[in-house]
Amino acid sequence: MKINKDLGVTLISLVVTIVVLLIIAGISIYSGKDVIKKGKLEELRTNMLLIEAKAKEYVEEANFKMGPSPDDVKKEEVRNEIYVEKAKLEKATEAGINAPSEIPVQECYNITQEAFKEWGLDKIKSEDNEYYLIKFNDENATVEIYNTLGYSDNGTVKYSLTDIDAIK
């Protein structure tokens, strides 16, 4: 009976090949997780930037309508007219939104699905219990955008566009 002496080398090379493939797979999985995490961050950031651009139009319009030194009644009338009626937003407190304490819900407006559609941003999809909120600053004509789910970065969660923009 003839014994094949190459059989031992073949088994060793097979084991080495499998080990190398496992190492490559491990590196790929780790890299893939990082790519997916960065993709989610960029998607959230892009959505928030789109919302910010549209919201700035409304805050500038409200600022113009209020005039140089409006009283509180005038401010509330204009906010209702622009933010609620025209922009199709709702006050976050009236929407019953349960948000983290880092988000100033009392000062925010919730973006409804009707608003997304009206603004041409209906491709932005929210998960369950995920809301995009806007805090308008009429005096400075600025806005801050919040996401109630936020983005987890090294154990801390960032909710505002300003904080998310600071992530490198």
N, C-alpha and C positions, 0 to 999 in steps of 0.2 A: 504494500500500500504506500502510495506516494503522499508525503506531507508537504503542504504548501507553506514555504517559509515566509512568504510575503503577507500572510494573513495577519500576523502580529503587527506589522507596520501599518497595515490598512486600518486595523481597529484603533491604534494609537492616533493616527491621522484623523479618523472620524471623531474621536473624543475631543481632540484639540479643535477641530472645526466647530463642533457643537459649543464648546466653551467660548470660543471667539464670537460665535453668533449670539450667544446669551449676553455677553458683555456689550456687544453692539446694540442689541435689543434694549438692554437696560438703559444705556445712554440715550437712545432714541425716545424711550418712554419719558424719561426725565425732561428731555428737551421739548417733547411734545406738550407736556403739561405746562411748561413755561410759555410756549407759543400760544396755547389756548387761553391762558390767563391774560397775556398781553392783548390778545384779540378781544376778549371781553372788556378789558379796560378801555381800549380804543373805541369799541362800539358804544359804550356808556358815555365816554367823553364826546364823541361825535354827536350822539343824540342830544346831549346837554348843550352843546354849542349851537346846534340847529334851533333848539328851543330858545336859547339866549338871544340869538339874532332876531327871531320873530318877536320875542317879548320886549326887546329894546324899542321896536317900532311903537308898541303900545304905550310904554312908559314915556316916550318922548311926546307922543300925541297927548297923553294925559297932562304932562308937565306944561305943554303949550296951552291947553284949554284951561288949566287952573290959573294961569297968569302969574304975575310977580309975587304977590303975597296973599294967597287965598286963606280964608278962614276954614275951620274944621268942617263946617257944613258943606262948603263948596268942594273941598277935597273929597269928601265922602260921595257927593253927587257925581263928580267926574270919575272917580274910581269905579262907581257902580256902572256908569254909562260906558266907559271904555273897557274895563277889565271883565265885568260880568256880562253885560249885554252884547258888546261888540266882539270881544275876544272869546266869549263863551267859556270863561273860567268860573270856578266857584270857590268861595272862601273855604280854605282847608278845614276850618273848625266846623263849618256846616256840612262838610262831606263826611264827617266822622272818621277822619284818617287817624290811625294809630301810628305815630311816627316816633323814632328815637328822640331822646331828650336834646340831642345836639341840633335838631332842626327846630327853628322858631315857628311852629305851626300857626300860632296866633296871628302872625304877620304875613302868612303865605296864602297863595291861591293855588288850587289844584287844577291841573290841566285835564279837562274831560276828554273823552273820546271824540265828542262833537268838536271840541277845540282843535284836536289833532287833525281831524278831517278838514275843518275850515282853514287851517293854516297850511294845508298841503303836506302835513307830516304824518299821515295815516300809516306810513310804513313802520313807524316806531311802535313796537309791541311791548306791552308791559306784562310781567309775570303776575301771579296772584299776589296780592298785598303789596304791589310795587306801584308807587305813585311818583310823578314828577311834579314838584312844587316850585312856585316862583315867588320870590320876595322882591317886591318893587320898592325902589327908593325914589320917590317922586322929586324930592329936592335936587338930587344929583343926577336924575335921569339914568339910573343904573338898575341892574337886576342881579339877583343871585339865584342860581338854579340848584335845586336839591333833588336827590333821588332817595326814596325811603329805604331801599335795600342797600344802597351804597356800594363801595368797593373795598374789600378787605386787603390791606397792605401790611404785611408783617405783624399781624395780630391786631392792628387798629383798623377801624372802619372809617372811611372817608365818605361823607354824604354830599358835600357841596362841590360845585364845579371848580371853585377856587382851590379847594384842597386836592381834588383829583388832578387838576392841571399841574400841581406842584410835584406829583409823583414822577420820578425819572424812570 
